Amino acid sequence: MKTCGDRPVPTASRIIKYKTCLIHFSSSFITSVECSARLPELNRHRSCAALLAKRFPFSSVMASYHKPDEKTLQGLRDIANKLRINSVKATCASNSGHPTTCCSAAELMSVLFFHTMRYKATDPRNQCNDRFVLSKGHAAPILYAAWAEAGFVKEADLVNLRKLDSDLEGHPTPKLEFVDVATGSLGQGLGAACGMAYTGKHFDKSSYRVYCMLGDGECSEGAVWEAMAFGSHYNLDNLVAIIDANRLGQSEAAPLKHDMDVYRKRCEAFGWNTYVVDGHDVEELCKALWQAQQVKGKPTMILAKTFKGRGLKGIENMENWHGKPMPKDRAEEAIKDLEALIQNPNKTICPELPKEDTAPADLSPISLPSPPNYKIGDKVATRKAYGVALAKLGQSSQRVVALDADMKNSTFSEMFHKAFPERFVECFIAEQNMVSVAIGCATRDRTVAFASTFAAFLSRAYDHIRMAAVSESNINLAGSHCGVSIGEDGPSQMALEDIAMFRAIPTCTVFYPSDGVSAERSVELAANTKGICFIRITRPELKVIYDPDEKFEVGVAKVVRQSDSDKVTVIGAGVTLHEALAAADQLASEGKSSSWWPGRELHHKRCPGPLFIGCLHRRDKSDLFSPIWTFDSNWAS
Ligand SMILES: Cc1ncc(C[n+]2csc(CCOP(=O)(O)OP(=O)(O)O)c2C)c(N)n1
């Protein structure tokens, strides 16, 4: 069977022309046409065509496709081989890396970067540029090679791959201007790409498009399919994903091997438009990627049948070559072979420039438009104050967006939803994807993203949160129903590990507010704090203990009570601060008032240990020797 490329048939009326064809169609476009002599099937096809026309009115009638001229196509083939050569050279120089992973993707990268995507090669992070996420991050050398071909990276630097003092790390990170999100933990790129595409379509309302490349082995990750469901649910027609189906994973073949039809059916079942292509045929790729640009209402998946190690004699399509650089002599031979395929080594192809329809990000600080509106002694749950503050911040800045995982009526992010439905992203019960989507939304400072759910369920997204830090992301995560204070719901709903979990994340600031005032200020501080922010919020109502004008700072604990005769320091935060205060009151009533107990509220920045030492300010030397008691509702201390 000939797979897509020869003649995709965009409209039902055109289908009828192919009288003797057996038709295979994706839900919005015909993807492959196989001629057969089965005339009796004609009538069935006719009715099928009529049915298609009825079901898919094709809001966009496809503009006509112009095949690139032969010179351009050869130029793209030449670039693909140059990318291969540079990937082999770089991995040889570092004596590590994944040359075979790069080689299967060479034509895909060439066509994407030098035919399809629109971007300013001199300004990779320009807000108008198309975005590219290399979800199979171990193919980093070919990404670096593509940016060298585009002129942004010096070609001579490519051999510094994986060196300690080089930003060309083994897996891409945003230390490089052309990388928006770090990848390398497989399965996470598509969720981030969804966040970028959602932002482009619904927040920026701009024409930039988002491309994401995945490995076939990677597609065993459930997170990929969470992202697939999200992409089609939100009709992200500005999103194109590509599976580099090179058959092989790391230790053996990927489960579907080269069964492109099963890939197609799965992607279509998830609501995506699909094209099955020969991933080494630049012309087919140009056409499929062009077609994808015409599709309305759905994201597109390009299913590219490729061979791992393509172009490397004796290695192509062989097992046991994953993650292995080629021995020097074999590399030299392979480079010669590849050079021989290049017809015009000096030809460069400049990418098309993007449409200038995205405003630069507004980086001004974001403040609550009014102070928290509670009186000391009022009772309010910090989760509710979170919702109030988020809605207030939404008034202050268009960049504030909120995400939730079907918990908005528990986390109170529904208050933001009610006020700004157009800036609320329901991610449904898919916490890993919610974190990745938030990361995507926050790239290039397009949004200030707050994502909320029960704190307990953020633990299943831990690897995504870890990668958010590697991505230098500024996302804010709010976890409600923390600690044992949620009571009757039982341990499955209680976040007990969350403080330990977030404290271990580099760049993370943990806010654990104790009342409505500090909760609102935590949200305000988080919006302006770089790195990951975690706001730990509680279910039960707590007494307001701070004046609405109380000032809070990251990394500085509050002294709630103190006296000159204090004997011990008592530390609490959130709900436990109130327990500590009750204990202090009880001791006082028992005549032990000589030992006044200061309770302290914590906003701790990368606390080094369970005692939050970084936050405590001893008042004098004698304080150094006073005992410290902590009250905690987690398993971190
Ligand atoms: C979550 C995760 N699990 C495991 C790995 C280790 N690993 C790196 S590459 C790889 C195989 C990937 O295969 P595939 O997605 O098909 O990519 P290919 O190299 O074949 O293009 C594995 C298992 C990883 N990086 N991330």
Ligand as a Chemical Component Dictionary entry (heavy atoms), coordinates in Angstrom:
data_LIG
# 
_chem_comp.id                   LIG 
_chem_comp.type                 NON-POLYMER 
_chem_comp.pdbx_formal_charge   1 
_chem_comp.three_letter_code    LIG 
# 
loop_
_chem_comp_atom.comp_id 
_chem_comp_atom.atom_id 
_chem_comp_atom.alt_atom_id 
_chem_comp_atom.type_symbol 
_chem_comp_atom.charge 
_chem_comp_atom.model_Cartn_x 
_chem_comp_atom.model_Cartn_y 
_chem_comp_atom.model_Cartn_z 
_chem_comp_atom.pdbx_ordinal 
LIG C1  C1  C 0 10.622 8.434 31.480 1  
LIG C2  C2  C 0 11.868 7.853 30.897 2  
LIG N1  N1  N 0 12.075 6.514 30.958 3  
LIG C3  C3  C 0 13.193 5.983 30.443 4  
LIG C4  C4  C 0 14.139 6.766 29.855 5  
LIG C5  C5  C 0 15.419 6.164 29.313 6  
LIG N2  N2  N 1 15.414 6.136 27.843 7  
LIG C6  C6  C 0 16.009 7.090 27.145 8  
LIG S1  S1  S 0 15.798 6.912 25.504 9  
LIG C7  C7  C 0 14.892 5.517 25.718 10 
LIG C8  C8  C 0 14.320 4.799 24.518 11 
LIG C9  C9  C 0 13.461 5.728 23.746 12 
LIG O1  O1  O 0 12.952 5.128 22.616 13 
LIG P1  P1  P 0 12.150 5.973 21.553 14 
LIG O2  O2  O 0 11.159 6.839 22.233 15 
LIG O3  O3  O 0 11.611 5.034 20.567 16 
LIG O4  O4  O 0 13.227 6.935 20.943 17 
LIG P2  P2  P 0 14.315 6.617 19.836 18 
LIG O5  O5  O 0 15.638 6.739 20.536 19 
LIG O6  O6  O 0 14.094 5.221 19.317 20 
LIG O7  O7  O 0 14.115 7.633 18.807 21 
LIG C10 C10 C 0 14.777 5.196 27.056 22 
LIG C11 C11 C 0 14.080 4.007 27.583 23 
LIG C12 C12 C 0 13.891 8.154 29.827 24 
LIG N3  N3  N 0 14.761 9.008 29.308 25 
LIG N4  N4  N 0 12.746 8.661 30.315 26 
# 
loop_
_chem_comp_bond.comp_id 
_chem_comp_bond.atom_id_1 
_chem_comp_bond.atom_id_2 
_chem_comp_bond.value_order 
_chem_comp_bond.pdbx_ordinal 
LIG C1  C2  SING 1  
LIG C2  N1  SING 2  
LIG C2  N4  DOUB 3  
LIG N1  C3  DOUB 4  
LIG C3  C4  SING 5  
LIG C4  C5  SING 6  
LIG C4  C12 DOUB 7  
LIG C5  N2  SING 8  
LIG N2  C6  DOUB 9  
LIG N2  C10 SING 10 
LIG C6  S1  SING 11 
LIG S1  C7  SING 12 
LIG C7  C8  SING 13 
LIG C7  C10 DOUB 14 
LIG C8  C9  SING 15 
LIG C9  O1  SING 16 
LIG O1  P1  SING 17 
LIG P1  O2  DOUB 18 
LIG P1  O3  SING 19 
LIG P1  O4  SING 20 
LIG O4  P2  SING 21 
LIG P2  O5  DOUB 22 
LIG P2  O6  SING 23 
LIG P2  O7  SING 24 
LIG C10 C11 SING 25 
LIG C12 N3  SING 26 
LIG C12 N4  SING 27 
# 
